[in-house]
Amino acid sequence: MRILRFLFLVFSLGLNAVIAAAFTGTYGINYGRIADNIPSPDKVVRLLKAAKIKNVRIYDADHSVLNAFKGTGLELVIGLPNEYVKEMNANADHALTWVKDNVKAFLPETHIVGIAVGNEVLGGTDYDLEVALLGAVKNIYNATKKLGIDDLVQISTAHSQAVFTNSYPPSACIFKEGVAQLMKPLLEFFSQIGSPFCLNAYPFLAYSYNPDKIDINYALFQPTEGIYDEKTDLHYDNLLDAQIDAAYAALEDAGLKKMEVIITETGWASHGDQNEPAATPSNARTYHYNLRKRLAKRKGTPMRPKTVLKAYIFALFNENSKNGAGSEKYYGLFKADGSISYDIGFPGLKSSYGTSSRVSFKDLGAGKWFGSHSLPASVLPKFPHNDAELLPRLPVQPLQHAQSPVRRPSTPF
């Protein structure tokens, strides 16, 4: 099946007969590289293939990564860093050269399936950057069209929850007034070219900023009363679903009811500063274990039950050179030496845990959970091989200059 798909993509380079789609399955990962001690890209490929993670995001177009991914079958979304957005908006020729040098030159051996133009641009503090985003997106897209790869490479941009207001209950969510005027034409263009709405959503941040208002079990996919949205008559048993449906409500309010929402970042830090008490290994393990289980079910959200949720996990590695809160350095599923940060069923390049005890979802029993906040290591699952196809491959992050962003406070609920 994989070989047929690859041949189909190669054939499409000449015929332009495919609709670009940047995600296979439901699970992916961000491969961030703001660190001076993480494995080389070739070792990262080994790690991803051992974990059966196929979907990968980086925040730049570093050629050492693109070369390492050649012939691997891994599907890569590359990033145009924010510092290049104004230039790409101002000069279509520069956009064409960038796409030619960083995308076309590596196809089809490296499966570049998407370009993320900027990251969390709207809702930020640089108005000129915000204004430049749509023009940059159009110029990058037109470059792919001119080069005959627009049917292979999806164009997108990821948004933080800073673009929303009134996110509780989910049905009340709309785009902020200052954002809406720039968001609407961007979304209309993405609707024309078939791109999704990409959302960076962090229940960890929502809980951290509102611990008195949010039940941590609700943030961790643990048993809880949840919330009820009277307007839609929908019940939410976890915060991530509510955050996603808040985005759907905002899209519907903007006239884009049919646009899909994909999670381009979500994660939970395993360590943090003193004012980040929820950043613990047990909470991080619980969040990621339960999220992986939820994605494997291939189901949608209460508002969009037939639209299967897809998510890129943040992040592959702990990144020791990141600025900001202490938690910024500890989002990795893996430590810098390639060993696991905590056990959710993935193998590491080396083991710091010795022989782990892993069980399948079947062994956990329906509805049987362990503890109010976390699951003991002894009941963490091993995903069977057939589940690997249910779990899309995790994406990865950026180079030193390509900022994997300091997370912005998310809307609380």
N, C-alpha and C positions, 0 to 999 in steps of 0.2 A: 504493500500500500504506500509506504514511504517513497519507494523508488518510482512508482507511477506518478506520485504527486510531484516529485522532483523533475521528471521528464516533462510533465505537463507545464511546469513553470518555465523550463528551458524553451519548450516549444512556443510558449506564450511570448517570449522575448521578441519573437518575430511577428506574431500575429495580433498581439494586443487584444486578446479575447477574454481576459479574466478580470473579475472584479477584485481589487486589492483587498486582502483581509490579513490582518497582522497577528492573529491569535489562533492557535490550534489547541483545542481542549478548553480547560478552565483555569489552569494554574501556571503562573509565570513568576519570574523574579528579577529584581533590579540589582545589577552588578555595579556597585559603586566602588570607586577606586581612590577616594580621598584618604589615602593611607600610604605609609612607606614600608609596610611589613607584610603585605598580603601576597598570596601565591602569584606566580607569573600566569599570563593568559592561557598558556598551554596546559598548565596544571588545573586552571579553572575549568577548562573544557572537560578534563577527566572527572572533576568533581561533579559538574552538571550532568554528565552522561551517566555517572554512577548513581546519581539521585534521580535519573530519568526526568530531568527538568528541561523542557525543550524551548519554552518561550523566555527570552532574555531581553532586558532593556539596559542600554548604557546611556550616559548623558552627553556623549560626544561621539566622535567618529575616529577614535584612535586606531591607527593602522596596525599596531601590534595586536590589538584585539581582533580586528577584522581578518587579519591573516591567520591568527590562531583558530578562528571559527571556520576556515575554509574546509569544505568537505566533511563537516561534522554532522550536518543535518539539523543543527540548532538554528532556531529562527530568531533573528536579531532586529530589534528596533533601535536605531541609533538616534542621537540627539544633536540638534543644532543649538549650542549653548546660547544663553541669553545675550551674551556680549556680542554676538554676531547678528542678532535680529534686526537692528537698525540698518546695518550694512546691507543685508539681504533685501530689506524693504526698499532701500534707496537705489539698488543696482541689480537689475535682472541678470546682467551678464555675470556678476559675481555669484549669484545664486546658481546659474547654470554651471559655472566652473566648479563650485562646491559639490554639487550633485554628481557631476562627471567624475571628479577626483575621489570622492568618498563613498559613492554608491555604485554607479555604473561600472567603474573600474574593477569592482569586486564581485559583481554578479556574473554568472549564477553560482560560482563556487561557494561564496559566502551568501547564505540565505538572509539577505537584508530585506525585511518585509515591511518596514515602516521607518518614517522619519518624524521625530517629535520636534516641532519647531518651538524652541523656548520651553521654559518650565515655570508654571505658576506666575505667568506674566500679568494677567489681569487681576485686579484687586491688590496690586502691589503699590509701591511708592514712586515709581518712575513712570510718569504719565506719557512722556515721549516714547518710552519702550512699549507701553500699552497701545498707543496709537499706531506704532510701526508693525505690530504683530500681524494684522490681517494682510498687509502688503507683503510681508515676508512669507507668510503661508502661501499666498497666491503665486509668488515668484518661484518658490521651491516646487510647488505643484506643477507650474508651467514648465519648469526645467525637466521634471520627470516625464512630462508629456512630450516635450521636444526630443528627449532621449529615448522615447519609446518604452519606458518602464513604469508608466503611471498605473498600469493594470497589475503591477507586481508589488508596488511600494505604496503603502497607505500613509497619508499625511495627517498629522494630528497635533494637538498641544494639550498639556495636562493643566488642570486647574486645582487650586486649593479651595478649601471651603470658605475662604475669605471673599469669594465672589457672591455668596448668598446672604440673605437676611431672612428673619422669621422662619427658622428651620424647625421649630417645634410648634405644633405637631408637624410631621413631614409634609402633609398636604398644604400647609401654609407657606411653604418656602417659595421665595422668588429671588431673582437676581437683584443685587444692590443697585440703587438708582445710578450711582456713578459708574457702575460696571455694565449695566444693561445696554447702554447706547453703543458700546464697543462689542459687547458679546453677541448681540442680535445679528449683525451682518456676518460675523465670524461663523456663527452656528448655521446661518443660511448657506454659506459657502460649503461648510462641511456636509450639510445635508445634500447639496448638489453632487458632491464627489463621493458620498457614501461613507464618510468618516464618523466615528462615534464621539460621544462626549466623554472625555477622559478625566477622571476624578481621583485626586489624592485624598483619601479618607482615613482618619486615625481615631478610632474609639479611645486609644490610649491618651491622646491629647485632650479629647472632649472630657474624659473622666478626670484627668489631671487638673484641668482648669475648673471643674465643677464637681468635686468629690462629694459635696453636701447635697447635690441634686441628682446624681446618677449612681445607681446601684452598680458596683463593680462587676457583679455577676452578669448584669445586662450588657456590659462592655466586653465581657470575656466569653460570651456564648454559653454561659452557665444557666441552670434553671433559675427562673425569676418570673415575677408577675408581668414584667414588660410594660408596654404602654399601649393605650388604645387611642386611635385617631377617629374622633366622632364623625368628622366630615366624610371620610371614606369608609367608615365602619370596618377598619382594618386593625388587626392586632400585631404588635411587633415584640418578638421575644429576644431580639438582640439589637444593639446599637448600630452596627454596620448596615444592616438592612434598612434601618430608619434613615441613616445618612444617605444611602443610595436613593431611596424613594423621595427624599427631600429634593435631590437633584432632578429626579423625574418630574416632580411637581413644578419646579422652576422652569424646566424645559417646556412642559405643557403650557405654562403661563406665557412663555415666550413664543408659543405657536409651533413648537417642534415636538409634538406628542410621540412621533414614531422614532425619534433618535435613541439609539442604544447608549447606555451608560456602562463604561468599563472602568474598573478600579486599576489605576496605574501605580498607585502606591498605597500600601497599608501594612502596618506592623506594630510591634510592641517592644519597647526597649527593655533590656534585661538588667541594666544598671542605670543609675542617674544621680543627680545631686540630692542633697538632703531634702529639698522641697519637691522631690519627685518620688515619693514613697511607693508609688505603684510600679515603678520600674524595677522589677525583680525577676530573677530567672524563672521562678515558678509561674508568675503571671504571664511572662512572655511565652513560656512553653505552653501554657493552657490556651492562650489566645491563638497561637499558631497551629497547635494540634486541632483545636475545634474549628478553626477556619479551614484547614486542609480537609477536614471531614465534611464540612458544609459544602465546599466546592466540589468534592467528589460526588456529591448527590446530584449534581447537574440540575439544580433548580433555580428558579428566579426569586424575586422579592415579592412581598405581599401585593404591591401595586403593579408589578409586571411578572406574574408567576410563570409565564411561558417564555420569558427571555432569560436564558441560562446565564448566571452570574459568572464573570471572568475577572480574575484579579492577578496583578503582579505584586509579589510580596516585597516589602522593603525591610531588610536588604539581604544580600548574599553574605557579606562580611561585616564585622565590626570595623570601623574606620577611625584610626587613631589620630588623624590630622584634621578632623572636622572641628569647626568652631561652634559656638552656641552653648546651649545647656549640656550638662554632663551626659544626658541620655543620647545625644546626637552620635556619640561614639559607639553606642552599644545596641544598634538595631539588627545586627547580623545574626542569621541562623547559624553561621560558622564563625569561629575565631580566626584571627589572622594566620594561624599556622595550618588552617584547613580542618581542624577538629571541630566537632559540633559544639555549639554554645549550650544546647540542651537537646534532649532526644525527642524528636517528633517523627522518627522513622527513617530519616535520611542517613546514609553513611557519610563519613568524613574522609578526608585524605589520610588522616591518622586519628586514632581514638584516644580521647582523654578521659573516657568513661569506663574503659575496660569493656567487658562483655555486657551489652545491654539486654534487658528482657523486653521483647517486643511482642505485641499480640495484635491480632486483626480486629477490625471493628466488630466482627461477630462476637469476639470474646468479651467485648465491653458490655454487651447486652443493651437492648433498647431502653433508653431513658435512664440508664444507671450511670451516675457521675460520681466523682470522687472528690469530696471536699468542696467548700464554698468558693475557693479561688483557684485551685490548681489540681492537676492530676499527678499522682505519684509516678515516678519513673518506671515502676514495675508494671504499670498498665498502659504505657505508651505503645502505639501500634506499629506494626510493620505493614506497609501497604503492599498487597499482593501485586504480582507483575501485571495482571489485567487492570488493576487500579491505576497503573502508571499512565495508561492511555486516558483515564478519566481526569488525571491531574496534569494540567498543562505545565509547561516548563517555566521555571522561575527566571525573571529577567535580572540584569545586572546594571551597575552604575558607572559614574563618570571619572574622567581624568582629574588631575589636580586643578586645572583651570576651569574645568567643566563642573560647575557647582552642583552637587547633589544637595538640594536646598535645606537650609535650616527650616524646620517645619513651623508653619504659622499656626496660631491658635485656631482650632476648628470651632464651628458653631456648635453650641453645647449639646444638642440632642439629636 
